[in-house]
Amino acid sequence: MELKLSIIFTTILLIFFLCLSVYAAMTRRKSKIPLGEEKNESLIRAVRAHGNFLEYTPLFIISFVMLEYLLANMKYLILVATFFLLGRLFHAYSMFAKKGLFRMLGMMLTFIPYISNTIYLIIKYI
């Protein structure tokens, strides 16, 4: 089994994670704060966007790879991957642009795939 969707989707997420990492590092350097955030709002937002991505993405990728390996419906996989990616993009955007609506949408589009994958795995494979 090749897991093509998992490879494509994970590569996109890796690129996005790298962008968030570089942005957080650049913001830290610009702020001249080597450790912590010292109540610097820009740095706090960059670090949280990076951290939030890291908190939610690995387990989602694991569930996604499991579903693809177990031959889940391809349309479902594409839809859930798109929702998750949009959720992560909206959430990161909200952290930089200070847009609460995008943060809410970002988290909804993150939780829906999480819940959906959990239900899919329980119903179909347990």
C-alpha positions as CSV (number, residue, x, y, z in Angstrom):
1,M,0.0,0.0,0.0
2,E,1.4,3.4,-1.0
3,L,-0.6,5.8,1.2
4,K,-0.3,8.5,-1.5
5,L,-2.9,10.8,0.2
6,S,-1.1,10.5,3.5
7,I,2.2,11.4,1.9
8,I,0.8,14.4,0.0
9,F,-1.2,15.7,3.0
10,T,1.7,15.2,5.5
11,T,4.1,17.0,3.1
12,I,1.8,20.0,2.9
13,L,1.5,20.0,6.7
14,L,5.3,19.8,7.1
15,I,5.7,22.8,4.8
16,F,3.2,24.7,6.8
17,F,4.8,23.7,10.1
18,L,8.2,24.8,8.8
19,C,6.7,28.2,7.9
20,L,5.2,28.6,11.4
21,S,8.6,27.6,12.9
22,V,10.5,30.1,10.9
23,Y,8.0,32.8,11.6
24,A,8.2,32.1,15.4
25,A,12.0,32.1,15.2
26,M,12.1,35.4,13.3
27,T,9.7,37.0,15.6
28,R,11.8,35.8,18.6
29,R,14.9,37.2,17.0
30,K,13.2,40.5,16.1
31,S,11.9,40.8,19.7
32,K,15.4,40.0,21.1
33,I,13.8,37.6,23.6
34,P,15.8,34.3,23.5
35,L,13.6,32.5,26.0
36,G,10.0,32.9,27.0
37,E,7.7,35.6,25.7
38,E,8.1,38.5,28.2
39,K,4.5,39.6,27.5
40,N,5.4,40.5,23.9
41,E,2.1,40.0,22.2
42,S,3.6,39.3,18.7
43,L,5.9,36.7,20.1
44,I,3.2,35.1,22.2
45,R,0.9,34.8,19.1
46,A,3.7,33.4,16.9
47,V,4.7,30.8,19.6
48,R,1.1,29.8,20.2
49,A,0.3,29.5,16.5
50,H,3.3,27.2,16.2
51,G,2.5,25.3,19.4
52,N,-1.2,24.9,18.6
53,F,-0.3,23.4,15.3
54,L,2.1,21.0,16.9
55,E,-0.5,20.0,19.6
56,Y,-3.2,19.0,17.1
57,T,-1.5,17.8,13.9
58,P,0.5,14.6,14.9
59,L,-2.5,12.7,16.2
60,F,-4.6,13.7,13.3
61,I,-2.0,12.5,10.9
62,I,-1.8,9.2,12.7
63,S,-5.6,8.7,12.4
64,F,-5.5,9.8,8.8
65,V,-2.7,7.3,7.9
66,M,-4.6,4.5,9.8
67,L,-7.8,5.3,7.8
68,E,-6.0,5.3,4.5
69,Y,-4.1,2.1,5.4
70,L,-7.5,0.5,6.3
71,L,-8.9,1.6,2.9
72,A,-11.3,4.2,4.1
73,N,-13.4,5.9,1.5
74,M,-11.2,8.1,-0.7
75,K,-13.7,11.0,-0.9
76,Y,-14.0,11.0,2.9
77,L,-10.2,11.1,3.2
78,I,-9.9,14.1,0.8
79,L,-12.7,15.9,2.6
80,V,-11.4,15.4,6.1
81,A,-7.9,16.3,5.1
82,T,-9.1,19.5,3.4
83,F,-11.2,20.5,6.5
84,F,-8.2,19.9,8.8
85,L,-5.8,21.8,6.6
86,L,-8.2,24.7,6.4
87,G,-8.7,24.6,10.1
88,R,-5.0,24.9,10.7
89,L,-4.6,27.7,8.2
90,F,-7.6,29.7,9.7
91,H,-6.3,29.2,13.2
92,A,-2.8,30.4,12.3
93,Y,-4.2,33.4,10.4
94,S,-6.4,34.3,13.4
95,M,-3.3,34.4,15.6
96,F,-1.5,36.9,13.4
97,A,-4.5,39.0,12.2
98,K,-6.3,38.9,15.6
99,K,-9.5,37.8,14.0
100,G,-11.6,35.9,16.5
101,L,-14.0,34.5,13.8
102,F,-11.1,32.8,12.0
103,R,-9.9,31.3,15.3
104,M,-13.3,29.8,16.0
105,L,-13.6,28.5,12.4
106,G,-10.1,27.1,12.6
107,M,-10.8,25.2,15.8
108,M,-14.2,23.9,14.5
109,L,-12.5,22.7,11.3
110,T,-9.9,21.0,13.4
111,F,-12.3,19.3,15.8
112,I,-14.7,18.1,13.2
113,P,-12.1,15.9,11.4
114,Y,-10.8,14.7,14.8
115,I,-14.3,13.6,15.9
116,S,-15.2,12.3,12.5
117,N,-12.0,10.2,12.2
118,T,-12.6,8.8,15.7
119,I,-16.2,7.8,14.9
120,Y,-15.1,6.4,11.5
121,L,-12.5,4.2,13.2
122,I,-14.8,3.0,15.9
123,I,-17.7,2.2,13.7
124,K,-15.8,0.7,10.8
125,Y,-12.9,-1.1,12.5
126,I,-13.6,-1.9,16.1
